[in-house]
Amino acid sequence: MKDAAITGKTIVCGVIGDPVEHTMSPVMHNTAFRQLGLDYAYLAFRVKGEALAAAIKGLKALNIRGLNVTIPHKVTVLPLLDRLDPLAEKIGAVNTIVNDAGVLTGYNTDAAGFLQALREKDTEPRGKQVLLLGAGGAARAIGFILAENGAQLSILNRMQELSWAEDLAIRLSRSYDIKVSFGELNAENLRRAIDGTDILVNATSVGMTPGADRTPVSAALLCSKLVVFDIVYNPFETRLIREAKDAGARTIDGLEMLVWQGALAFELWTDKKPPVEVMRQSALRVLRYEK
């Protein structure tokens, strides 16, 4: 594996968001490009909300091959694109853009990345009861991909954004003709809901650095019958994952979703099979260094 010089032929990809300083995507993608000997480069662009339309015009003007889209642009970017993948249209959020000769198509690899991470751990959602914590952008993608693949869902979210949980539950119920319940994320509702749960998904930011001592679920509620998926990846092992392991539960850490959403975007841009393990190890090295 050799470092290649950036030339006039180098194909550019990147990520837009505000902030972007924390992103793992440049190290994952640039390592993968080098591994496959591709003349690509991946950069992070901080784009404020008021500059989003100009940035998307710039994507076309500069012939950038593709972008990842992160907070706060995943929804507001939709009307600026030419086409949407059907699942991204259902979800109402995009995290990946592909530029085909000036035609911009939006995808949501957060959804497919979550599903792939679940399946890599020998867990199929069909027929399973899933308790989804959170109702923001990531939870939205996760909810739709789970419903599309036959899971039964309950959503709990903090009281300040309970309307988000209600909206997501209504959208899922209408889209897939299923009954999706929702409620406030509190100790009593957790205790009631977790009893019949097969898969517990934390799609909130609780437990993320610098609040790594926090957890959205009391250790007393965790048990060996659960699969616990925490999409928080920094720290690499959250308190929820650590306590779930102690309870004998099967666990999936947030790095897996991070890597798979990136790998699927990589494939959309390059039409090459992504070196998933190389991407995983590159991100893991950064997480361990930052610990």
KOLLO-451505 format. One line per 8 residues: number of its first residue (from 1); their letters; for each residue x, y, z of C-alpha. Coordinates in steps of 0.2 Angstrom, whole numbers. Layout:
N
NUM	a	X,Y,Z | ... .
This chain:
291
1	mkdaaitg	0,0,0 | 8,16,-6 | 3,34,-3 | -2,42,-20 | 1,60,-24 | -14,71,-27 | -14,76,-45 | -26,84,-58 .
9	ktivcgvi	-34,67,-60 | -38,64,-42 | -56,61,-39 | -63,71,-23 | -76,65,-11 | -79,72,6 | -91,76,21 | -101,92,25 .
17	gdpvehtm	-108,96,41 | -106,109,56 | -96,104,65 | -85,91,56 | -69,92,66 | -73,76,75 | -77,65,60 | -69,48,57 .
25	spvmhnta	-73,48,39 | -57,55,31 | -46,43,40 | -58,28,35 | -60,33,17 | -42,39,13 | -35,23,21 | -48,13,10 .
33	frqlgldy	-43,22,-6 | -25,19,-3 | -28,0,1 | -36,-2,-16 | -24,10,-25 | -38,22,-30 | -34,40,-36 | -47,47,-24 .
41	aylafrvk	-45,59,-9 | -58,63,5 | -59,79,14 | -70,87,28 | -79,103,24 | -87,113,38 | -103,121,30 | -115,132,40 .
49	gealaaai	-133,130,37 | -135,147,27 | -121,141,15 | -128,124,11 | -136,128,-5 | -120,136,-11 | -110,121,-6 | -121,109,-16 .
57	kglkalni	-120,120,-31 | -101,120,-28 | -102,101,-28 | -108,101,-46 | -97,115,-51 | -81,107,-44 | -86,90,-51 | -84,82,-33 .
65	rglnvtip	-89,64,-35 | -99,63,-19 | -102,69,-1 | -107,62,16 | -119,73,24 | -119,75,43 | -128,86,56 | -137,98,54 .
73	hkvtvlpl	-139,95,35 | -147,78,33 | -165,84,30 | -162,102,24 | -151,95,9 | -166,85,2 | -174,99,-9 | -156,103,-16 .
81	ldrldpla	-154,86,-24 | -160,79,-41 | -166,62,-36 | -168,52,-20 | -166,33,-17 | -183,26,-12 | -178,22,5 | -170,39,8 .
89	ekigavnt	-186,47,2 | -196,37,15 | -184,41,29 | -184,59,24 | -165,61,27 | -149,59,17 | -132,55,23 | -123,51,6 .
97	ivndagvl	-124,60,-11 | -118,53,-27 | -113,65,-42 | -116,57,-59 | -111,70,-72 | -120,83,-63 | -135,73,-57 | -135,72,-38 .
105	tgyntdaa	-144,57,-30 | -146,56,-11 | -145,40,-1 | -146,35,17 | -132,23,21 | -135,25,39 | -150,14,38 | -142,1,27 .
113	gflqalre	-126,2,38 | -136,-1,54 | -144,-17,46 | -128,-24,39 | -120,-21,56 | -134,-31,64 | -133,-45,52 | -114,-46,54 .
121	kdteprgk	-118,-51,72 | -130,-65,66 | -145,-55,71 | -160,-54,59 | -174,-41,64 | -189,-50,56 | -201,-54,69 | -191,-47,83 .
129	qvlllgag	-197,-34,96 | -186,-19,95 | -185,-5,108 | -178,10,100 | -171,24,111 | -171,41,102 | -181,49,88 | -168,60,79 .
137	gaaraigf	-160,58,62 | -151,42,66 | -166,34,75 | -177,39,60 | -165,29,48 | -164,14,60 | -183,14,63 | -187,14,44 .
145	ilaengaq	-174,0,40 | -180,-11,55 | -199,-9,50 | -194,-12,31 | -186,-29,37 | -201,-35,48 | -197,-29,65 | -210,-24,78 .
153	lsilnrmq	-205,-7,86 | -207,3,101 | -199,21,103 | -195,30,118 | -188,48,118 | -185,62,131 | -199,73,135 | -192,88,127 .
161	elswaedl	-193,80,110 | -208,68,113 | -216,75,97 | -202,68,87 | -206,50,93 | -224,53,90 | -220,59,72 | -209,44,69 .
169	airlsrsy	-221,31,76 | -235,38,65 | -224,38,49 | -218,20,52 | -236,15,56 | -243,22,40 | -228,17,29 | -228,-1,34 .
177	dikvsfge	-246,-4,41 | -239,-9,58 | -243,-3,75 | -228,7,82 | -229,13,100 | -220,28,108 | -218,36,125 | -206,46,136 .
185	lnaenlrr	-189,39,139 | -190,37,158 | -186,23,171 | -204,17,172 | -207,16,153 | -191,7,151 | -195,-6,164 | -212,-9,156 .
193	aidgtdil	-205,-10,138 | -189,-20,140 | -198,-35,147 | -204,-40,130 | -189,-33,120 | -177,-44,109 | -166,-30,103 | -162,-14,112 .
201	vnatsvgm	-155,1,102 | -148,16,109 | -149,30,96 | -147,44,108 | -131,53,112 | -132,47,130 | -115,39,135 | -105,49,122 .
209	tpgadrtp	-89,57,126 | -87,68,137 | -102,61,146 | -95,43,145 | -100,39,163 | -119,40,158 | -131,27,152 | -149,28,145 .
217	vsaallcs	-153,11,153 | -150,5,171 | -139,-10,173 | -153,-18,183 | -164,-19,167 | -151,-28,156 | -152,-47,154 | -144,-61,144 .
225	klvvfdiv	-159,-63,132 | -156,-45,124 | -146,-40,109 | -140,-22,114 | -134,-11,100 | -127,6,105 | -124,17,90 | -112,29,101 .
233	ynpfetrl	-94,25,95 | -84,37,106 | -80,30,118 | -77,13,109 | -85,4,123 | -99,14,131 | -106,11,149 | -121,3,141 .
241	ireakdag	-111,-9,131 | -100,-13,146 | -115,-16,158 | -124,-26,144 | -109,-38,143 | -109,-40,161 | -127,-45,161 | -123,-58,147 .
249	artidgle	-132,-49,133 | -125,-50,115 | -118,-32,111 | -115,-22,95 | -104,-6,97 | -107,10,87 | -91,8,77 | -99,-6,67 .
257	mlvwqgal	-113,6,61 | -100,19,58 | -89,8,47 | -104,0,37 | -112,16,33 | -95,22,27 | -92,6,17 | -108,7,8 .
265	afelwtdk	-105,26,3 | -88,20,-3 | -95,7,-14 | -108,20,-21 | -94,32,-26 | -81,20,-32 | -91,5,-38 | -78,-6,-29 .
273	kppvevmr	-80,-18,-15 | -75,-9,1 | -61,-15,12 | -72,-15,27 | -59,-22,40 | -46,-9,34 | -59,4,37 | -63,-3,54 .
281	qsalrvlr	-45,-4,60 | -41,14,54 | -56,21,64 | -52,10,79 | -34,16,79 | -40,34,80 | -53,30,94 | -39,22,104 .
289	yek	-27,36,102 | -40,49,107 | -45,39,123 .
